[in-house]
Amino acid sequence: KRNNCGKALEIARMARDMHGGNGIADEYHVMRHMINLETVNTYEGTHDVHALILGRAQTGLQAFA
């Protein structure tokens, strides 16, 4: 999940850049997807939380309470 969310966000940002000014227009769905991914990344803390979970699984040390 950590890698998937990060890659999807990276791809959405590239798609926005590729579309130039149209990347932020309502008529295209690029910006909508990017905003959804940014939201998920923020409220779930996907990258950070999953990094902590993976670290705990590998080391056996609890990094959070």
HTML snippet that shows the backbone in 3Dmol.js (N, CA, C, O; Angstrom):
<script src="https://3Dmol.org/build/3Dmol-min.js"></script>
<div id="view" style="width:600px;height:400px;position:relative"></div>
<script>
const pdb = `
ATOM      1  N   LYS A   1       0.830  -1.188   0.000  1.00  0.00           N
ATOM      2  CA  LYS A   1       0.000   0.000   0.000  1.00  0.00           C
ATOM      3  C   LYS A   1       0.874   1.251   0.000  1.00  0.00           C
ATOM      4  O   LYS A   1       0.582   2.231  -0.685  1.00  0.00           O
ATOM      5  N   ARG A   2       1.952   1.199   0.781  1.00  0.00           N
ATOM      6  CA  ARG A   2       2.847   2.361   0.862  1.00  0.00           C
ATOM      7  C   ARG A   2       3.420   2.691  -0.513  1.00  0.00           C
ATOM      8  O   ARG A   2       3.390   3.843  -0.946  1.00  0.00           O
ATOM      9  N   ASN A   3       3.936   1.686  -1.187  1.00  0.00           N
ATOM     10  CA  ASN A   3       4.541   1.895  -2.498  1.00  0.00           C
ATOM     11  C   ASN A   3       3.494   2.266  -3.540  1.00  0.00           C
ATOM     12  O   ASN A   3       3.730   3.145  -4.369  1.00  0.00           O
ATOM     13  N   ASN A   4       2.347   1.609  -3.506  1.00  0.00           N
ATOM     14  CA  ASN A   4       1.291   1.883  -4.488  1.00  0.00           C
ATOM     15  C   ASN A   4       0.810   3.320  -4.412  1.00  0.00           C
ATOM     16  O   ASN A   4       0.659   3.981  -5.439  1.00  0.00           O
ATOM     17  N   CYS A   5       0.570   3.805  -3.211  1.00  0.00           N
ATOM     18  CA  CYS A   5       0.086   5.176  -3.042  1.00  0.00           C
ATOM     19  C   CYS A   5       1.148   6.176  -3.502  1.00  0.00           C
ATOM     20  O   CYS A   5       0.834   7.156  -4.176  1.00  0.00           O
ATOM     21  N   GLY A   6       2.389   5.926  -3.138  1.00  0.00           N
ATOM     22  CA  GLY A   6       3.478   6.820  -3.540  1.00  0.00           C
ATOM     23  C   GLY A   6       3.654   6.868  -5.048  1.00  0.00           C
ATOM     24  O   GLY A   6       3.822   7.944  -5.624  1.00  0.00           O
ATOM     25  N   LYS A   7       3.616   5.707  -5.689  1.00  0.00           N
ATOM     26  CA  LYS A   7       3.767   5.648  -7.151  1.00  0.00           C
ATOM     27  C   LYS A   7       2.579   6.290  -7.858  1.00  0.00           C
ATOM     28  O   LYS A   7       2.760   7.003  -8.845  1.00  0.00           O
ATOM     29  N   ALA A   8       1.365   6.046  -7.365  1.00  0.00           N
ATOM     30  CA  ALA A   8       0.177   6.643  -7.975  1.00  0.00           C
ATOM     31  C   ALA A   8       0.235   8.160  -7.884  1.00  0.00           C
ATOM     32  O   ALA A   8      -0.120   8.853  -8.838  1.00  0.00           O
ATOM     33  N   LEU A   9       0.675   8.677  -6.752  1.00  0.00           N
ATOM     34  CA  LEU A   9       0.800  10.121  -6.576  1.00  0.00           C
ATOM     35  C   LEU A   9       1.867  10.683  -7.512  1.00  0.00           C
ATOM     36  O   LEU A   9       1.673  11.741  -8.110  1.00  0.00           O
ATOM     37  N   GLU A  10       2.972   9.991  -7.637  1.00  0.00           N
ATOM     38  CA  GLU A  10       4.047  10.416  -8.541  1.00  0.00           C
ATOM     39  C   GLU A  10       3.552  10.455  -9.992  1.00  0.00           C
ATOM     40  O   GLU A  10       3.849  11.395 -10.729  1.00  0.00           O
ATOM     41  N   ILE A  11       2.800   9.434 -10.392  1.00  0.00           N
ATOM     42  CA  ILE A  11       2.271   9.367 -11.755  1.00  0.00           C
ATOM     43  C   ILE A  11       1.236  10.461 -11.990  1.00  0.00           C
ATOM     44  O   ILE A  11       1.219  11.072 -13.059  1.00  0.00           O
ATOM     45  N   ALA A  12       0.373  10.717 -11.009  1.00  0.00           N
ATOM     46  CA  ALA A  12      -0.628  11.776 -11.149  1.00  0.00           C
ATOM     47  C   ALA A  12       0.043  13.138 -11.282  1.00  0.00           C
ATOM     48  O   ALA A  12      -0.413  13.982 -12.053  1.00  0.00           O
ATOM     49  N   ARG A  13       1.117  13.356 -10.538  1.00  0.00           N
ATOM     50  CA  ARG A  13       1.853  14.625 -10.652  1.00  0.00           C
ATOM     51  C   ARG A  13       2.497  14.758 -12.031  1.00  0.00           C
ATOM     52  O   ARG A  13       2.496  15.842 -12.615  1.00  0.00           O
ATOM     53  N   MET A  14       3.046  13.658 -12.552  1.00  0.00           N
ATOM     54  CA  MET A  14       3.635  13.694 -13.903  1.00  0.00           C
ATOM     55  C   MET A  14       2.558  13.966 -14.952  1.00  0.00           C
ATOM     56  O   MET A  14       2.779  14.728 -15.893  1.00  0.00           O
ATOM     57  N   ALA A  15       1.392  13.339 -14.785  1.00  0.00           N
ATOM     58  CA  ALA A  15       0.296  13.548 -15.733  1.00  0.00           C
ATOM     59  C   ALA A  15      -0.153  15.002 -15.713  1.00  0.00           C
ATOM     60  O   ALA A  15      -0.429  15.581 -16.763  1.00  0.00           O
ATOM     61  N   ARG A  16      -0.227  15.594 -14.531  1.00  0.00           N
ATOM     62  CA  ARG A  16      -0.585  17.011 -14.420  1.00  0.00           C
ATOM     63  C   ARG A  16       0.437  17.865 -15.149  1.00  0.00           C
ATOM     64  O   ARG A  16       0.069  18.780 -15.886  1.00  0.00           O
ATOM     65  N   ASP A  17       1.716  17.576 -14.951  1.00  0.00           N
ATOM     66  CA  ASP A  17       2.773  18.332 -15.625  1.00  0.00           C
ATOM     67  C   ASP A  17       2.712  18.152 -17.141  1.00  0.00           C
ATOM     68  O   ASP A  17       2.927  19.105 -17.890  1.00  0.00           O
ATOM     69  N   MET A  18       2.422  16.940 -17.589  1.00  0.00           N
ATOM     70  CA  MET A  18       2.353  16.663 -19.026  1.00  0.00           C
ATOM     71  C   MET A  18       1.202  17.418 -19.690  1.00  0.00           C
ATOM     72  O   MET A  18       1.300  17.809 -20.853  1.00  0.00           O
ATOM     73  N   HIS A  19       0.121  17.620 -18.951  1.00  0.00           N
ATOM     74  CA  HIS A  19      -1.032  18.327 -19.502  1.00  0.00           C
ATOM     75  C   HIS A  19      -0.861  19.842 -19.450  1.00  0.00           C
ATOM     76  O   HIS A  19      -1.679  20.573 -20.008  1.00  0.00           O
ATOM     77  N   GLY A  20       0.178  20.317 -18.795  1.00  0.00           N
ATOM     78  CA  GLY A  20       0.409  21.759 -18.706  1.00  0.00           C
ATOM     79  C   GLY A  20      -0.752  22.456 -18.018  1.00  0.00           C
ATOM     80  O   GLY A  20      -1.207  22.015 -16.962  1.00  0.00           O
ATOM     81  N   GLY A  21      -1.233  23.540 -18.608  1.00  0.00           N
ATOM     82  CA  GLY A  21      -2.344  24.299 -18.035  1.00  0.00           C
ATOM     83  C   GLY A  21      -3.630  23.501 -17.962  1.00  0.00           C
ATOM     84  O   GLY A  21      -4.455  23.729 -17.077  1.00  0.00           O
ATOM     85  N   ASN A  22      -3.808  22.564 -18.886  1.00  0.00           N
ATOM     86  CA  ASN A  22      -5.009  21.728 -18.872  1.00  0.00           C
ATOM     87  C   ASN A  22      -4.997  20.736 -17.712  1.00  0.00           C
ATOM     88  O   ASN A  22      -6.037  20.175 -17.369  1.00  0.00           O
ATOM     89  N   GLY A  23      -3.838  20.518 -17.112  1.00  0.00           N
ATOM     90  CA  GLY A  23      -3.731  19.585 -15.995  1.00  0.00           C
ATOM     91  C   GLY A  23      -4.503  20.022 -14.767  1.00  0.00           C
ATOM     92  O   GLY A  23      -4.813  19.206 -13.899  1.00  0.00           O
ATOM     93  N   ILE A  24      -4.815  21.315 -14.692  1.00  0.00           N
ATOM     94  CA  ILE A  24      -5.577  21.809 -13.539  1.00  0.00           C
ATOM     95  C   ILE A  24      -6.998  22.217 -13.929  1.00  0.00           C
ATOM     96  O   ILE A  24      -7.735  22.758 -13.104  1.00  0.00           O
ATOM     97  N   ALA A  25      -7.383  21.962 -15.169  1.00  0.00           N
ATOM     98  CA  ALA A  25      -8.721  22.311 -15.648  1.00  0.00           C
ATOM     99  C   ALA A  25      -9.745  21.267 -15.205  1.00  0.00           C
ATOM    100  O   ALA A  25      -9.429  20.086 -15.061  1.00  0.00           O
ATOM    101  N   ASP A  26     -10.979  21.730 -14.991  1.00  0.00           N
ATOM    102  CA  ASP A  26     -12.067  20.840 -14.567  1.00  0.00           C
ATOM    103  C   ASP A  26     -12.457  19.820 -15.635  1.00  0.00           C
ATOM    104  O   ASP A  26     -12.952  18.741 -15.309  1.00  0.00           O
ATOM    105  N   GLU A  27     -12.238  20.148 -16.897  1.00  0.00           N
ATOM    106  CA  GLU A  27     -12.681  19.255 -17.967  1.00  0.00           C
ATOM    107  C   GLU A  27     -11.855  17.973 -18.063  1.00  0.00           C
ATOM    108  O   GLU A  27     -12.274  17.009 -18.703  1.00  0.00           O
ATOM    109  N   TYR A  28     -10.688  17.962 -17.430  1.00  0.00           N
ATOM    110  CA  TYR A  28      -9.848  16.770 -17.395  1.00  0.00           C
ATOM    111  C   TYR A  28      -9.818  16.240 -15.965  1.00  0.00           C
ATOM    112  O   TYR A  28      -9.959  17.010 -15.015  1.00  0.00           O
ATOM    113  N   HIS A  29      -9.636  14.948 -15.808  1.00  0.00           N
ATOM    114  CA  HIS A  29      -9.708  14.328 -14.486  1.00  0.00           C
ATOM    115  C   HIS A  29      -8.360  14.212 -13.786  1.00  0.00           C
ATOM    116  O   HIS A  29      -8.273  13.659 -12.689  1.00  0.00           O
ATOM    117  N   VAL A  30      -7.321  14.727 -14.409  1.00  0.00           N
ATOM    118  CA  VAL A  30      -5.976  14.595 -13.843  1.00  0.00           C
ATOM    119  C   VAL A  30      -5.897  15.219 -12.454  1.00  0.00           C
ATOM    120  O   VAL A  30      -5.420  14.587 -11.511  1.00  0.00           O
ATOM    121  N   MET A  31      -6.359  16.444 -12.331  1.00  0.00           N
ATOM    122  CA  MET A  31      -6.256  17.154 -11.052  1.00  0.00           C
ATOM    123  C   MET A  31      -7.134  16.494  -9.986  1.00  0.00           C
ATOM    124  O   MET A  31      -6.748  16.438  -8.818  1.00  0.00           O
ATOM    125  N   ARG A  32      -8.292  16.003 -10.370  1.00  0.00           N
ATOM    126  CA  ARG A  32      -9.175  15.329  -9.413  1.00  0.00           C
ATOM    127  C   ARG A  32      -8.488  14.103  -8.819  1.00  0.00           C
ATOM    128  O   ARG A  32      -8.540  13.883  -7.609  1.00  0.00           O
ATOM    129  N   HIS A  33      -7.848  13.313  -9.665  1.00  0.00           N
ATOM    130  CA  HIS A  33      -7.140  12.131  -9.175  1.00  0.00           C
ATOM    131  C   HIS A  33      -5.975  12.531  -8.274  1.00  0.00           C
ATOM    132  O   HIS A  33      -5.739  11.905  -7.240  1.00  0.00           O
ATOM    133  N   MET A  34      -5.249  13.575  -8.671  1.00  0.00           N
ATOM    134  CA  MET A  34      -4.109  13.992  -7.872  1.00  0.00           C
ATOM    135  C   MET A  34      -4.555  14.493  -6.500  1.00  0.00           C
ATOM    136  O   MET A  34      -3.925  14.182  -5.489  1.00  0.00           O
ATOM    137  N   ILE A  35      -5.632  15.262  -6.461  1.00  0.00           N
ATOM    138  CA  ILE A  35      -6.148  15.766  -5.183  1.00  0.00           C
ATOM    139  C   ILE A  35      -6.617  14.610  -4.306  1.00  0.00           C
ATOM    140  O   ILE A  35      -6.361  14.611  -3.102  1.00  0.00           O
ATOM    141  N   ASN A  36      -7.299  13.622  -4.888  1.00  0.00           N
ATOM    142  CA  ASN A  36      -7.729  12.454  -4.113  1.00  0.00           C
ATOM    143  C   ASN A  36      -6.534  11.719  -3.516  1.00  0.00           C
ATOM    144  O   ASN A  36      -6.564  11.323  -2.351  1.00  0.00           O
ATOM    145  N   LEU A  37      -5.493  11.540  -4.305  1.00  0.00           N
ATOM    146  CA  LEU A  37      -4.299  10.847  -3.812  1.00  0.00           C
ATOM    147  C   LEU A  37      -3.578  11.657  -2.743  1.00  0.00           C
ATOM    148  O   LEU A  37      -3.088  11.094  -1.764  1.00  0.00           O
ATOM    149  N   GLU A  38      -3.509  12.972  -2.921  1.00  0.00           N
ATOM    150  CA  GLU A  38      -2.891  13.835  -1.903  1.00  0.00           C
ATOM    151  C   GLU A  38      -3.672  13.734  -0.597  1.00  0.00           C
ATOM    152  O   GLU A  38      -3.085  13.683   0.483  1.00  0.00           O
ATOM    153  N   THR A  39      -5.000  13.706  -0.702  1.00  0.00           N
ATOM    154  CA  THR A  39      -5.847  13.611   0.484  1.00  0.00           C
ATOM    155  C   THR A  39      -5.615  12.296   1.214  1.00  0.00           C
ATOM    156  O   THR A  39      -5.444  12.284   2.433  1.00  0.00           O
ATOM    157  N   VAL A  40      -5.608  11.206   0.486  1.00  0.00           N
ATOM    158  CA  VAL A  40      -5.371   9.891   1.091  1.00  0.00           C
ATOM    159  C   VAL A  40      -3.998   9.853   1.750  1.00  0.00           C
ATOM    160  O   VAL A  40      -3.848   9.355   2.866  1.00  0.00           O
ATOM    161  N   ASN A  41      -3.009  10.378   1.059  1.00  0.00           N
ATOM    162  CA  ASN A  41      -1.646  10.394   1.588  1.00  0.00           C
ATOM    163  C   ASN A  41      -1.571  11.211   2.876  1.00  0.00           C
ATOM    164  O   ASN A  41      -0.821  10.864   3.788  1.00  0.00           O
ATOM    165  N   THR A  42      -2.346  12.294   2.955  1.00  0.00           N
ATOM    166  CA  THR A  42      -2.322  13.162   4.130  1.00  0.00           C
ATOM    167  C   THR A  42      -3.094  12.564   5.297  1.00  0.00           C
ATOM    168  O   THR A  42      -2.547  12.436   6.392  1.00  0.00           O
ATOM    169  N   TYR A  43      -4.368  12.192   5.084  1.00  0.00           N
ATOM    170  CA  TYR A  43      -5.168  11.762   6.234  1.00  0.00           C
ATOM    171  C   TYR A  43      -4.815  10.367   6.710  1.00  0.00           C
ATOM    172  O   TYR A  43      -5.009  10.059   7.886  1.00  0.00           O
ATOM    173  N   GLU A  44      -4.309   9.523   5.846  1.00  0.00           N
ATOM    174  CA  GLU A  44      -3.887   8.199   6.298  1.00  0.00           C
ATOM    175  C   GLU A  44      -2.440   8.204   6.760  1.00  0.00           C
ATOM    176  O   GLU A  44      -2.010   7.288   7.462  1.00  0.00           O
ATOM    177  N   GLY A  45      -1.679   9.231   6.372  1.00  0.00           N
ATOM    178  CA  GLY A  45      -0.261   9.239   6.684  1.00  0.00           C
ATOM    179  C   GLY A  45       0.406   8.023   6.075  1.00  0.00           C
ATOM    180  O   GLY A  45       1.327   7.441   6.648  1.00  0.00           O
ATOM    181  N   THR A  46      -0.080   7.652   4.903  1.00  0.00           N
ATOM    182  CA  THR A  46       0.288   6.382   4.283  1.00  0.00           C
ATOM    183  C   THR A  46       1.783   6.108   4.298  1.00  0.00           C
ATOM    184  O   THR A  46       2.220   5.063   4.779  1.00  0.00           O
ATOM    185  N   HIS A  47       2.557   7.027   3.783  1.00  0.00           N
ATOM    186  CA  HIS A  47       3.996   6.794   3.658  1.00  0.00           C
ATOM    187  C   HIS A  47       4.645   6.601   5.022  1.00  0.00           C
ATOM    188  O   HIS A  47       5.373   5.630   5.234  1.00  0.00           O
ATOM    189  N   ASP A  48       4.386   7.517   5.943  1.00  0.00           N
ATOM    190  CA  ASP A  48       5.037   7.471   7.257  1.00  0.00           C
ATOM    191  C   ASP A  48       4.577   6.285   8.096  1.00  0.00           C
ATOM    192  O   ASP A  48       5.399   5.579   8.681  1.00  0.00           O
ATOM    193  N   VAL A  49       3.278   6.066   8.157  1.00  0.00           N
ATOM    194  CA  VAL A  49       2.744   4.986   8.979  1.00  0.00           C
ATOM    195  C   VAL A  49       3.216   3.625   8.464  1.00  0.00           C
ATOM    196  O   VAL A  49       3.621   2.765   9.247  1.00  0.00           O
ATOM    197  N   HIS A  50       3.162   3.439   7.164  1.00  0.00           N
ATOM    198  CA  HIS A  50       3.594   2.153   6.621  1.00  0.00           C
ATOM    199  C   HIS A  50       5.095   1.947   6.761  1.00  0.00           C
ATOM    200  O   HIS A  50       5.550   0.813   6.910  1.00  0.00           O
ATOM    201  N   ALA A  51       5.868   3.024   6.716  1.00  0.00           N
ATOM    202  CA  ALA A  51       7.310   2.897   6.958  1.00  0.00           C
ATOM    203  C   ALA A  51       7.559   2.425   8.388  1.00  0.00           C
ATOM    204  O   ALA A  51       8.434   1.592   8.622  1.00  0.00           O
ATOM    205  N   LEU A  52       6.792   2.955   9.350  1.00  0.00           N
ATOM    206  CA  LEU A  52       6.930   2.530  10.743  1.00  0.00           C
ATOM    207  C   LEU A  52       6.514   1.068  10.922  1.00  0.00           C
ATOM    208  O   LEU A  52       7.166   0.314  11.645  1.00  0.00           O
ATOM    209  N   ILE A  53       5.433   0.680  10.263  1.00  0.00           N
ATOM    210  CA  ILE A  53       4.957  -0.703  10.367  1.00  0.00           C
ATOM    211  C   ILE A  53       5.976  -1.670   9.761  1.00  0.00           C
ATOM    212  O   ILE A  53       6.264  -2.718  10.339  1.00  0.00           O
ATOM    213  N   LEU A  54       6.514  -1.315   8.603  1.00  0.00           N
ATOM    214  CA  LEU A  54       7.528  -2.173   7.976  1.00  0.00           C
ATOM    215  C   LEU A  54       8.785  -2.253   8.834  1.00  0.00           C
ATOM    216  O   LEU A  54       9.388  -3.319   8.958  1.00  0.00           O
ATOM    217  N   GLY A  55       9.178  -1.131   9.424  1.00  0.00           N
ATOM    218  CA  GLY A  55      10.349  -1.125  10.302  1.00  0.00           C
ATOM    219  C   GLY A  55      10.151  -2.023  11.509  1.00  0.00           C
ATOM    220  O   GLY A  55      11.062  -2.748  11.908  1.00  0.00           O
ATOM    221  N   ARG A  56       8.953  -1.976  12.092  1.00  0.00           N
ATOM    222  CA  ARG A  56       8.647  -2.831  13.242  1.00  0.00           C
ATOM    223  C   ARG A  56       8.677  -4.304  12.847  1.00  0.00           C
ATOM    224  O   ARG A  56       9.173  -5.147  13.595  1.00  0.00           O
ATOM    225  N   ALA A  57       8.145  -4.605  11.669  1.00  0.00           N
ATOM    226  CA  ALA A  57       8.126  -5.997  11.209  1.00  0.00           C
ATOM    227  C   ALA A  57       9.540  -6.531  10.975  1.00  0.00           C
ATOM    228  O   ALA A  57       9.815  -7.707  11.214  1.00  0.00           O
ATOM    229  N   GLN A  58      10.415  -5.674  10.515  1.00  0.00           N
ATOM    230  CA  GLN A  58      11.779  -6.115  10.209  1.00  0.00           C
ATOM    231  C   GLN A  58      12.676  -6.169  11.433  1.00  0.00           C
ATOM    232  O   GLN A  58      13.527  -7.052  11.549  1.00  0.00           O
ATOM    233  N   THR A  59      12.484  -5.212  12.360  1.00  0.00           N
ATOM    234  CA  THR A  59      13.394  -5.131  13.510  1.00  0.00           C
ATOM    235  C   THR A  59      12.799  -5.662  14.801  1.00  0.00           C
ATOM    236  O   THR A  59      13.530  -6.038  15.716  1.00  0.00           O
ATOM    237  N   GLY A  60      11.467  -5.694  14.879  1.00  0.00           N
ATOM    238  CA  GLY A  60      10.811  -6.101  16.114  1.00  0.00           C
ATOM    239  C   GLY A  60      10.722  -4.977  17.131  1.00  0.00           C
ATOM    240  O   GLY A  60      10.230  -5.188  18.240  1.00  0.00           O
ATOM    241  N   LEU A  61      11.191  -3.780  16.774  1.00  0.00           N
ATOM    242  CA  LEU A  61      11.157  -2.628  17.677  1.00  0.00           C
ATOM    243  C   LEU A  61       9.960  -1.748  17.361  1.00  0.00           C
ATOM    244  O   LEU A  61       9.710  -1.413  16.203  1.00  0.00           O
ATOM    245  N   GLN A  62       9.220  -1.375  18.404  1.00  0.00           N
ATOM    246  CA  GLN A  62       8.057  -0.510  18.264  1.00  0.00           C
ATOM    247  C   GLN A  62       8.525   0.940  18.156  1.00  0.00           C
ATOM    248  O   GLN A  62       9.187   1.440  19.066  1.00  0.00           O
ATOM    249  N   ALA A  63       8.194   1.622  17.059  1.00  0.00           N
ATOM    250  CA  ALA A  63       8.632   3.004  16.857  1.00  0.00           C
ATOM    251  C   ALA A  63       7.539   4.007  17.201  1.00  0.00           C
ATOM    252  O   ALA A  63       7.777   5.215  17.167  1.00  0.00           O
ATOM    253  N   PHE A  64       6.344   3.522  17.534  1.00  0.00           N
ATOM    254  CA  PHE A  64       5.245   4.424  17.875  1.00  0.00           C
ATOM    255  C   PHE A  64       4.404   3.797  18.969  1.00  0.00           C
ATOM    256  O   PHE A  64       4.461   2.593  19.217  1.00  0.00           O
ATOM    257  N   ALA A  65       3.614   4.657  19.623  1.00  0.00           N
ATOM    258  CA  ALA A  65       2.813   4.179  20.758  1.00  0.00           C
ATOM    259  C   ALA A  65       1.437   3.738  20.347  1.00  0.00           C
ATOM    260  O   ALA A  65       0.648   3.311  21.190  1.00  0.00           O
TER     261      ALA A  65
END
`;
const viewer = $3Dmol.createViewer("view");
viewer.addModel(pdb, "pdb");
viewer.setStyle({}, {cartoon: {color: "spectrum"}});
viewer.zoomTo();
viewer.render();
</script>
